[in-house]
Amino acid sequence: MSITPIITFKAGICEVDSSSRPYKVHASPRPGYIYLYSEDDLLHFCWRERSAPIDQPELDLVMVPTDGHFVPYDPKSQPNDATKPNARVFVLKFLSSSQRHLFYLQSKPQGRTGDPRWFSPRDLKIGEIVDKLLQGEEVDVARELASINNSDNDDRRGDDNDEPMEDVEGHGDPNDPHGGAGAGGADPGATGGDIREEGESAREGGADGARAAASGSTDAATAVRNFLDSLKGGASGGNQGEGKLYPLLSDLLTPPTTVPMVQLASEEQVDELLSFLPPSVLVLSQEPDQGDTTAEPTASAIQAAKEAMSLGQKKALLEKVLRSPQFHQSLTSLTMAIRDGGLPSIADALSIRVENGGYMRGGQMPLGGGDAVEAFVEGVKKSVQEK
């Protein structure tokens, strides 16, 4: 698969453990890239290690326009006694769920004092560009970056190298096309230093300017935990009240969950699943080179396609669908429709019995937000159990 990123910049990923309170956050020391690209009119937000191939990101999120926001974390918004992260942290958050992804910039801080928490105009512009892309806007990245002037706050004088790093063995290879000059087609101005050799080593608890502390009262976990708590209820939009926080359907039906089910399914179950696919998908899987792909397949062509496939081929087709961005996009769109008051009609169309018909108790107002998604999921569970 050929990928041409819209923008690429150096950033580390933070690993958030939300299984207990308070949340635990660890700034991964691995040098990495955030990059965005478009495929089939869908925008992908990705993170990968710099040594990894561009088509093998560790994080690959298909973004629904206007649902996501990429914003800088402002330590000043926290209580005075809260520990502040010693890094320039950006937050990827969503209007449709409480899910958060945290990243820290790995380019050298540009402030004259070297404050690792200070966002330069270039840093803020990168965040602004990403946020605009997430809203579905057309952005001329090169022109936007060229307009940046860091004025007298930039004391680097053309030195785009990462900060000196110590303690952990180095990562990256200057000869690696994915770890050296402008990996993945990044604009060289994206972080002020993608066209260069990687540093020789990485920093303990963070990398390239993150300086995330490893332990004690200033550790990254405590710092970002306070920040995560401040985000609760922060998402706003045209939806009904947030109510209960509940995951997107696309977060529940991930490939690690769905693919094993297909692999263990019987032939009868596989055939039933195939019946839900668009007929053209079945026919094209057996006749990829056929001329007219717009004509509706005939019943005989559909049946012939099914009979021509072995059980292994059928499962492979289902797995491909479950891993596809289109499937993820559909689940996200369905979640948004349920959250925005469509639960009663959606449940009725799918013959799923939900509590109170999808309405609030004692009224005719449809459930919304996370309460509606939870009611839908519980209704599906009960429908399956009853069968």
C-alpha positions, 0 to 999 in steps of 0.5 A, spaced: 500 500 500 502 506 497 501 512 503 503 519 502 502 523 508 499 530 508 503 532 514 508 528 518 512 530 525 516 528 530 512 526 537 512 520 542 506 517 544 503 516 552 500 510 554 494 511 558 492 505 563 485 507 565 483 500 568 484 503 575 483 510 578 487 515 578 489 513 571 496 511 570 500 515 564 507 513 561 511 517 556 514 512 552 521 513 550 520 511 543 522 516 538 516 516 533 512 520 528 505 522 528 502 523 520 496 523 517 494 521 510 487 520 506 485 513 503 478 512 500 476 519 502 477 517 509 482 521 513 487 516 517 491 519 524 497 515 525 503 514 530 509 509 528 516 508 531 521 512 526 524 505 525 517 502 523 515 502 515 510 507 514 505 502 512 505 499 519 503 504 524 502 502 531 496 506 532 491 507 526 485 511 527 480 512 521 477 519 523 470 522 522 470 529 520 469 534 526 469 528 531 476 529 533 480 535 535 488 535 536 489 541 542 495 543 546 495 541 553 495 547 557 498 546 564 495 553 567 488 550 567 490 545 572 490 547 580 496 550 583 497 543 587 497 539 580 503 536 578 505 539 571 508 535 565 515 537 563 513 536 556 509 539 550 503 535 550 498 534 545 491 531 546 487 527 541 480 527 543 473 526 541 466 529 541 463 522 540 466 519 546 471 520 552 477 516 549 483 520 549 490 519 546 496 523 548 502 525 545 508 529 546 513 533 541 520 530 540 523 536 536 527 541 540 524 546 544 524 553 541 524 557 547 530 562 549 530 559 556 529 552 553 523 551 557 520 544 555 513 546 556 513 552 552 509 551 545 513 555 540 508 558 534 511 553 530 508 547 535 502 551 535 501 551 528 502 544 527 497 543 532 492 547 528 494 544 521 492 537 524 486 540 528 483 543 521 484 537 517 480 533 522 475 538 521 475 536 514 478 542 511 483 543 506 489 545 508 496 547 504 501 545 509 507 547 506 504 554 505 501 554 513 508 552 515 512 557 511 508 563 514 511 561 521 515 566 524 518 564 531 521 571 532 526 572 538 523 566 542 527 561 537 534 561 539 536 555 535 539 559 529 538 553 524 539 547 529 534 542 528 537 537 531 533 533 537 535 535 544 541 531 546 539 524 549 542 520 554 541 513 558 537 509 553 540 506 547 539 509 541 534 508 536 533 509 528 538 509 522 540 514 518 540 510 512 533 507 513 528 511 509 523 511 514 527 514 519 531 519 516 530 524 511 523 527 511 520 520 512 513 518 508 514 525 504 514 530 511 515 537 509 521 539 512 518 544 516 513 540 520 517 540 526 523 544 524 528 538 523 525 531 520 531 532 514 536 529 518 540 523 522 536 520 528 539 522 535 544 516 537 540 515 543 533 516 547 531 519 553 529 515 560 522 517 561 521 521 554 525 523 548 527 528 544 525 534 549 520 531 553 524 530 559 518 526 562 520 524 569 520 517 571 518 517 578 516 521 584 512 527 585 513 529 578 512 523 574 508 523 568 503 519 570 501 524 576 501 530 571 497 527 565 492 524 570 490 531 573 490 533 566 485 527 564 481 529 570 480 536 567 478 533 560 472 530 563 465 533 560 470 537 556 467 535 549 461 539 547 457 539 540 451 539 537 449 532 541 445 531 547 448 531 553 454 527 554 450 523 560 454 516 561 460 515 558 460 509 553 465 507 547 464 507 540 461 501 537 468 501 533 472 501 539 468 495 541 468 491 535 476 491 533 479 486 529 482 483 535 475 482 537 472 480 531 477 476 527 478 470 532 470 470 532 470 469 524 476 464 524 472 459 529 466 460 526 462 454 522 461 454 515 453 455 516 455 461 521 460 464 515 455 463 510 450 467 514 455 473 515 456 473 508 449 474 506 450 481 510 455 483 505 453 487 499 452 482 493 458 486 489 463 485 494 462 477 493 462 477 486 468 482 485 472 477 490 471 472 485 471 476 479 476 482 480 477 484 473 470 484 470 469 490 466 462 493 469 462 494 476 456 498 477 451 493 475 447 490 480 450 482 480 444 477 478 442 472 483 445 467 479 452 470 479 452 471 487 450 464 488 456 462 483 461 466 487 459 463 494 459 456 491 466 458 488 469 460 494 472 455 499 471 456 507 478 459 508 476 464 502 470 466 505 473 467 512 479 471 509 473 475 505 470 476 512 476 478 515 478 483 510 471 486 511 472 487 518 479 490 518 477 495 512 477 502 514 470 502 511 467 497 516 470 502 522 467 508 518 460 505 518 460 503 525 462 510 527 457 513 523 452 508 526 454 510 533 453 517 532 446 516 529 444 512 535 447 518 540 444 523 536 437 520 538 436 515 532 436 509 537 428 508 537 428 507 529 435 504 528 433 498 533 426 497 530 429 497 523 434 491 526 429 488 530 433 489 536 428 490 543 431 495 547 429 498 554 423 502 553 423 502 546 429 507 546 426 512 549 427 516 556 423 513 562 416 516 562 417 520 556 417 520 548 424 523 548 429 518 545 435 516 549 442 520 547 449 520 548 453 514 551 446 512 555 443 510 548 449 506 545 449 502 552 442 501 551 443 499 544 449 494 546 445 491 551 439 490 546 443 486 542 446 482 547 439 480 549 437 479 542 442 474 541 441 470 548 434 469 547 435 466 540 
